[in-house]
């Protein structure tokens, strides 16, 4: 009898669980596109007049000509629109709508409603079972707080959620609370969160400091650095110290940029090179001149906006030997290509003075670096003089660097090398210039037809014939 | 008893795992009506996305979207027959696309650039396909110069539902492949060839962190606007390059429930 009762209970529970699973699956599986369509109202219209100022990305100077604007296809009339006049009731009804799109639409409706009622309703959406709805509500609350007098109410709601360990989006709640609160309100909460063993919570705490960064934040940042953590977290903490610029922050940075601990050094260098103030650049320059930076640190600087200023000081320094400077040039050659376009051009400018160095090897490395860093400004003028160097080493390096800047506007200096005594030099120069030769070069080509180098004389003849043929075709 | 325990465990797992997330879907966005983009209409993996939510891909034209170029008039190109503007050898050209994200991303965003690269003055893809940054010398050697390639930049501007405090545009970072190191998408070189697409992986930014340019980053949301620029550098272009409004598509994983439609 007992066994039978046990069996009945087990079967009942299994049946109940199965029904529950089926209900959940039914509620959460994909619906038809129409019913998944977000509910939109007139107040959801994208209007730059009523929403955040949309700072559009700057257009490139001179980009004009053809513009294509899309043809707008309007949304069809909605079945269950949230009526503007009765929004509060409808939003309350949407709170428990099983369709996540409806609930999202309700949150969006509240986005620009700067009222205490709206804040109350959004607070209710924070408890939505879907993370995406809760996070949209957090963003909406942040928007209201920053555009109304309701900042304090919103802050209290969000900071409570940030400290609630059961809240699924406490990270975003903390970030948004930090945007709207004052440092003396936020930092103690961050301090509490930093006590937690939860690595994710600690990472959010660091990110939150970026919104309340200032002298008061420095002790928290130094604590974060002392406690360790992921590279991303450490770099973020160093970055915030580099932004702060206080004496205490600088002490930490100065100590760690000279650290022999690899991670400390590279993370500090990363932060200082990304927040390139004069003070931070000076710190990097000093460390570089002091020859304390490892290869990875140098690579990080070479690929950053700090590269031109830091490396320029290094090249002018008497503290570095020519061998040191050659190593720096090789670092630039390998890494500056990944830096933004204007940084590559600025770096080219700081390399050019080294083309006049009395040290031939240093000159050679400077020539090679000029060719390798990927400057978009043409460097042919700077290299042209080196094409006629008496040193075969420099001449060869200059020719191969010049190849990267040879265009219809810059090929002519190569013609002076057609008669170089070195076969490789003269043939390379000839072939680098050959795609650009035209009628203006006929005289030189006629002369080259009698060149003692058979390859050049034959190619010259061929090019002259091609140009003659072009003339005939044009005249017909 | 064993079966009972298994079912209880399974149901507990299901109960826990189904309450927190609405789900994620592949999504793509392009200039104008997304499902009319040439590649979206032609390529199976886009077609699957469209079939999953045709309304979203139809109601996808936004006033903020557009295409702009100084490279001359749009004409049917030799690669796909779609409208493209030509930048020919040794000339400069700039192409710009503004694309609105229709869903909140929960992944990196793939910037797909569909190329059309041919030798100078040639119109036959099946004989004269070429690669940017490369040319052949008279004695046959192929030369490749990274500095002769197009430069790509990408920034993002806030939309109507942007993350709080996201006001100013910032530069997106790319992940190098292979290696997955971060590089600022600020006039960096990439190479393109024939009619193939090139994929650049743009790292998902995070509120409270900074990008490789030292700028503050913000979580991306539906409605935010991605601005892509491709510049053919002056006097170093060795091939004929063509791009048009259809040439750029963004691909990512979006969060269900965050769909954003046009007016």
HADDOCK unambig.tbl for C-alpha pairs under 7 A between the chains (distance, minus, plus):
assign (segid A and resid 10 and name CA) (segid B and resid 4 and name CA) 6.86 0.50 0.50
assign (segid A and resid 14 and name CA) (segid B and resid 4 and name CA) 6.97 0.50 0.50
assign (segid A and resid 17 and name CA) (segid B and resid 11 and name CA) 6.45 0.50 0.50
assign (segid A and resid 21 and name CA) (segid B and resid 11 and name CA) 6.67 0.50 0.50
assign (segid A and resid 33 and name CA) (segid B and resid 53 and name CA) 5.46 0.50 0.50
assign (segid A and resid 33 and name CA) (segid B and resid 55 and name CA) 6.65 0.50 0.50
assign (segid A and resid 38 and name CA) (segid B and resid 259 and name CA) 6.54 0.50 0.50
assign (segid A and resid 45 and name CA) (segid B and resid 263 and name CA) 5.57 0.50 0.50
assign (segid A and resid 46 and name CA) (segid B and resid 160 and name CA) 6.49 0.50 0.50
assign (segid A and resid 46 and name CA) (segid B and resid 263 and name CA) 6.74 0.50 0.50
assign (segid A and resid 51 and name CA) (segid B and resid 160 and name CA) 5.62 0.50 0.50
assign (segid A and resid 52 and name CA) (segid B and resid 160 and name CA) 6.12 0.50 0.50
assign (segid A and resid 54 and name CA) (segid B and resid 157 and name CA) 6.81 0.50 0.50
assign (segid A and resid 54 and name CA) (segid B and resid 158 and name CA) 5.79 0.50 0.50
assign (segid A and resid 54 and name CA) (segid B and resid 159 and name CA) 6.30 0.50 0.50
assign (segid A and resid 54 and name CA) (segid B and resid 167 and name CA) 6.99 0.50 0.50
assign (segid A and resid 55 and name CA) (segid B and resid 157 and name CA) 6.03 0.50 0.50
assign (segid A and resid 55 and name CA) (segid B and resid 158 and name CA) 6.82 0.50 0.50
assign (segid A and resid 55 and name CA) (segid B and resid 167 and name CA) 6.39 0.50 0.50
assign (segid A and resid 55 and name CA) (segid B and resid 168 and name CA) 5.60 0.50 0.50
assign (segid A and resid 55 and name CA) (segid B and resid 169 and name CA) 6.34 0.50 0.50
assign (segid A and resid 56 and name CA) (segid B and resid 157 and name CA) 5.55 0.50 0.50
assign (segid A and resid 56 and name CA) (segid B and resid 169 and name CA) 6.71 0.50 0.50
assign (segid A and resid 57 and name CA) (segid B and resid 155 and name CA) 6.55 0.50 0.50
assign (segid A and resid 57 and name CA) (segid B and resid 156 and name CA) 6.96 0.50 0.50
assign (segid A and resid 57 and name CA) (segid B and resid 157 and name CA) 6.18 0.50 0.50
assign (segid A and resid 57 and name CA) (segid B and resid 169 and name CA) 5.80 0.50 0.50
assign (segid A and resid 57 and name CA) (segid B and resid 227 and name CA) 6.55 0.50 0.50
assign (segid A and resid 63 and name CA) (segid B and resid 69 and name CA) 5.89 0.50 0.50
assign (segid A and resid 63 and name CA) (segid B and resid 70 and name CA) 5.06 0.50 0.50
assign (segid A and resid 63 and name CA) (segid B and resid 94 and name CA) 6.26 0.50 0.50
assign (segid A and resid 64 and name CA) (segid B and resid 68 and name CA) 6.84 0.50 0.50
assign (segid A and resid 64 and name CA) (segid B and resid 69 and name CA) 5.86 0.50 0.50
assign (segid A and resid 64 and name CA) (segid B and resid 70 and name CA) 4.71 0.50 0.50
assign (segid A and resid 65 and name CA) (segid B and resid 69 and name CA) 5.71 0.50 0.50
assign (segid A and resid 65 and name CA) (segid B and resid 70 and name CA) 4.51 0.50 0.50
assign (segid A and resid 65 and name CA) (segid B and resid 71 and name CA) 6.96 0.50 0.50
assign (segid A and resid 65 and name CA) (segid B and resid 72 and name CA) 6.10 0.50 0.50
assign (segid A and resid 66 and name CA) (segid B and resid 68 and name CA) 5.50 0.50 0.50
assign (segid A and resid 66 and name CA) (segid B and resid 69 and name CA) 5.25 0.50 0.50
assign (segid A and resid 66 and name CA) (segid B and resid 70 and name CA) 6.39 0.50 0.50
assign (segid A and resid 66 and name CA) (segid B and resid 72 and name CA) 6.57 0.50 0.50
assign (segid A and resid 66 and name CA) (segid B and resid 73 and name CA) 6.28 0.50 0.50
assign (segid A and resid 67 and name CA) (segid B and resid 67 and name CA) 5.47 0.50 0.50
assign (segid A and resid 67 and name CA) (segid B and resid 68 and name CA) 4.28 0.50 0.50
assign (segid A and resid 67 and name CA) (segid B and resid 69 and name CA) 6.58 0.50 0.50
assign (segid A and resid 68 and name CA) (segid B and resid 66 and name CA) 5.47 0.50 0.50
assign (segid A and resid 68 and name CA) (segid B and resid 67 and name CA) 4.93 0.50 0.50
assign (segid A and resid 68 and name CA) (segid B and resid 68 and name CA) 6.35 0.50 0.50
assign (segid A and resid 69 and name CA) (segid B and resid 65 and name CA) 6.62 0.50 0.50
assign (segid A and resid 69 and name CA) (segid B and resid 66 and name CA) 4.67 0.50 0.50
assign (segid A and resid 69 and name CA) (segid B and resid 67 and name CA) 6.68 0.50 0.50
assign (segid A and resid 70 and name CA) (segid B and resid 31 and name CA) 6.86 0.50 0.50
assign (segid A and resid 70 and name CA) (segid B and resid 32 and name CA) 4.37 0.50 0.50
assign (segid A and resid 70 and name CA) (segid B and resid 61 and name CA) 5.92 0.50 0.50
assign (segid A and resid 70 and name CA) (segid B and resid 65 and name CA) 6.81 0.50 0.50
assign (segid A and resid 70 and name CA) (segid B and resid 66 and name CA) 6.39 0.50 0.50
assign (segid A and resid 71 and name CA) (segid B and resid 32 and name CA) 6.73 0.50 0.50
assign (segid A and resid 71 and name CA) (segid B and resid 61 and name CA) 6.67 0.50 0.50
assign (segid A and resid 72 and name CA) (segid B and resid 61 and name CA) 5.16 0.50 0.50
assign (segid A and resid 72 and name CA) (segid B and resid 62 and name CA) 6.56 0.50 0.50
assign (segid A and resid 73 and name CA) (segid B and resid 59 and name CA) 6.03 0.50 0.50
assign (segid A and resid 73 and name CA) (segid B and resid 61 and name CA) 6.69 0.50 0.50
assign (segid A and resid 74 and name CA) (segid B and resid 59 and name CA) 6.81 0.50 0.50
assign (segid A and resid 74 and name CA) (segid B and resid 262 and name CA) 6.77 0.50 0.50
assign (segid A and resid 74 and name CA) (segid B and resid 263 and name CA) 5.80 0.50 0.50
assign (segid A and resid 75 and name CA) (segid B and resid 59 and name CA) 6.26 0.50 0.50
assign (segid A and resid 75 and name CA) (segid B and resid 262 and name CA) 6.75 0.50 0.50
assign (segid A and resid 75 and name CA) (segid B and resid 263 and name CA) 6.14 0.50 0.50
assign (segid A and resid 100 and name CA) (segid B and resid 257 and name CA) 5.55 0.50 0.50
assign (segid A and resid 101 and name CA) (segid B and resid 257 and name CA) 4.64 0.50 0.50
assign (segid A and resid 104 and name CA) (segid B and resid 257 and name CA) 6.58 0.50 0.50
assign (segid A and resid 104 and name CA) (segid B and resid 258 and name CA) 6.95 0.50 0.50
assign (segid A and resid 129 and name CA) (segid B and resid 19 and name CA) 5.60 0.50 0.50
assign (segid A and resid 129 and name CA) (segid B and resid 20 and name CA) 5.71 0.50 0.50
assign (segid A and resid 130 and name CA) (segid B and resid 19 and name CA) 6.49 0.50 0.50
assign (segid A and resid 130 and name CA) (segid B and resid 20 and name CA) 4.97 0.50 0.50
assign (segid A and resid 130 and name CA) (segid B and resid 21 and name CA) 5.38 0.50 0.50
assign (segid A and resid 130 and name CA) (segid B and resid 22 and name CA) 5.98 0.50 0.50
assign (segid A and resid 131 and name CA) (segid B and resid 20 and name CA) 5.72 0.50 0.50
assign (segid A and resid 131 and name CA) (segid B and resid 21 and name CA) 5.96 0.50 0.50
assign (segid A and resid 139 and name CA) (segid B and resid 163 and name CA) 5.84 0.50 0.50
assign (segid A and resid 139 and name CA) (segid B and resid 164 and name CA) 5.80 0.50 0.50
assign (segid A and resid 142 and name CA) (segid B and resid 164 and name CA) 5.47 0.50 0.50
assign (segid A and resid 143 and name CA) (segid B and resid 164 and name CA) 5.54 0.50 0.50
assign (segid A and resid 176 and name CA) (segid B and resid 164 and name CA) 6.89 0.50 0.50
assign (segid A and resid 207 and name CA) (segid B and resid 208 and name CA) 4.26 0.50 0.50
assign (segid A and resid 207 and name CA) (segid B and resid 209 and name CA) 6.11 0.50 0.50
assign (segid A and resid 208 and name CA) (segid B and resid 208 and name CA) 6.15 0.50 0.50
assign (segid A and resid 210 and name CA) (segid B and resid 208 and name CA) 5.79 0.50 0.50
assign (segid A and resid 236 and name CA) (segid B and resid 209 and name CA) 6.28 0.50 0.50
assign (segid A and resid 274 and name CA) (segid B and resid 212 and name CA) 6.71 0.50 0.50
assign (segid A and resid 274 and name CA) (segid B and resid 213 and name CA) 6.03 0.50 0.50
assign (segid A and resid 274 and name CA) (segid B and resid 214 and name CA) 4.54 0.50 0.50
assign (segid A and resid 275 and name CA) (segid B and resid 214 and name CA) 5.64 0.50 0.50
assign (segid A and resid 338 and name CA) (segid B and resid 183 and name CA) 6.43 0.50 0.50
assign (segid A and resid 338 and name CA) (segid B and resid 188 and name CA) 6.59 0.50 0.50
assign (segid A and resid 340 and name CA) (segid B and resid 184 and name CA) 6.86 0.50 0.50
assign (segid A and resid 340 and name CA) (segid B and resid 186 and name CA) 4.93 0.50 0.50
assign (segid A and resid 340 and name CA) (segid B and resid 187 and name CA) 5.50 0.50 0.50
assign (segid A and resid 340 and name CA) (segid B and resid 188 and name CA) 6.12 0.50 0.50
assign (segid A and resid 341 and name CA) (segid B and resid 186 and name CA) 6.68 0.50 0.50
assign (segid A and resid 341 and name CA) (segid B and resid 187 and name CA) 4.98 0.50 0.50
assign (segid A and resid 341 and name CA) (segid B and resid 188 and name CA) 6.51 0.50 0.50
assign (segid A and resid 374 and name CA) (segid B and resid 146 and name CA) 6.99 0.50 0.50
assign (segid A and resid 374 and name CA) (segid B and resid 147 and name CA) 5.03 0.50 0.50
assign (segid A and resid 376 and name CA) (segid B and resid 147 and name CA) 6.72 0.50 0.50
assign (segid A and resid 404 and name CA) (segid B and resid 145 and name CA) 6.19 0.50 0.50
assign (segid A and resid 407 and name CA) (segid B and resid 235 and name CA) 6.12 0.50 0.50
assign (segid A and resid 407 and name CA) (segid B and resid 236 and name CA) 6.22 0.50 0.50
assign (segid A and resid 431 and name CA) (segid B and resid 137 and name CA) 6.46 0.50 0.50
assign (segid A and resid 431 and name CA) (segid B and resid 138 and name CA) 6.43 0.50 0.50
